[in-house]
Amino acid sequence: MTLRIDETKDQVELPAAAVKCLVELLSTLSRGDAVTIESTSAELSIQQAAQFLDASRQFLEQLVEQGDIPCQRRGSRHVLLIRDLIRYKRDVDEKRSGALDELAEQAQNLDLGY
């Protein structure tokens, strides 16, 4: 896709992944939802990371202590990278989806009407 800027007559070739991202972004905005764009190297505090994952601070601290999510120290505080939180969320979502698929298959094998 080629994007043309009327004022300057400049043209920019957009890769398919960028077009898909723009479509999703515009769809989200058209529904009235907010959108935040962050660098994947952005650092978050434990509290910010908990809010990002929609989890409690205590739960996130447990994940860090168990080594499920990497964490760095900056002075007296912990910081987490957004990319690590996204990776964790993706892994959890994949496991959850796999478990749901397995349950659905078991329900069908047992002829439970699902």
C-alpha positions, 0 to 999 in steps of 0.5 A: 500500500502506498500512502500519499501526503497531499500537502507535501506530495510525498509517498510512503510505501507501507508494508502489509504488517503496518497496514494491518496494524493501522487498520486495527488501531483505527478500528479500536479508536472508532469503537471509542476505545483508548490506544497507547503505543509504547516501545517494547523496551519501555520499563515499567514499575511493578505496579505499572506492570501489574496494571498492564497485566490486569493483575495484583501487585502481589501476584506479579511480585510472585511471578518475578520471585519465581522467575516467570518474568525477568526483572531488573533493579534500578536502585531500590526499585524493580523494573520490568520490560514491556516486551517481557510482559507481552511474552508472558501474556502470550505464553499464558494465553497460548496455554489457556487456549490449549487447555480450552481446546483439550476440554472441548475435545474431551467434552465431545468425546464424552458426548456431553453436547458441546 
